């Protein structure tokens, strides 16, 4: 399925199997599992972050204009909210459909179901690619270019913050009793839920990829040297899987533990838990988008060649 712009945004799959993905031409596409476009929502501004789907089926996404959109399942606008800076990251929503999102203005925003601001929290610098992650206790985690990982309470007050060595573009991943995040220098941090650092692991190269945590708490993350690293919960290297070009996409793990990652070399890789290749598919153009997995195990991934790909297994 083709769009009219590059797809940097990672797709998401609804409970009904419908796929939603944004494009740099400012359009949010709603696509059936067979690749038919149901509707197109035109924001008019570039979309880089991934959409999020709320419990009622409302789709949320941001654009470089700084607008956060809430779109009903029929493609009609529910509301839009104007932030003070561009939105390159992805929103997160919780049970009551409070939407949390970050902006280049350095703020984390919380917006209610009516599109009204509940609160905002200002960090010390811009927030570019780091998206909020929500813990089981509803703590909100976010990274900033001010070289800090933040933990915020539901009311927007600071719980704690941890200083790291470099700017953070990574979205935090929540493990069993810990939070993982990567800074742009390529340091992977494993942080206790009280904000104390348990360990840091040097990936050996700059990274913009976000970590993913497997069922056995192995942490997977990509880097600009083209390596996908698997790091144990104790902070030791388990293995590295080498692609031919940088990885900026984030890994995704299926129910069987298979890890999927796209690379600038134009391949989508499936990797087994021991680091050996399962298969790869040549797309041809760089993959900046992370794949999404449907209930029937179809993989959906966007590409800079303006196309959304569906890959069966």
Helices and strands as residue ranges (DSSP letters): E 12-13, E 19-22, E 27-31, E 37-42, E 52-53, E 59-62, E 67-71, E 77-82, E 92-93, E 99-102, E 107-111, E 117-122, E 133-134, E 140-144, E 148-152, E 158-163, E 173-175, E 178-182, E 187-192, E 197-202, E 212-213, E 219-222, E 227-231, E 237-242, E 252-253, E 259-262, E 267-271, E 277-282, E 292-293, E 299-302, E 308-311
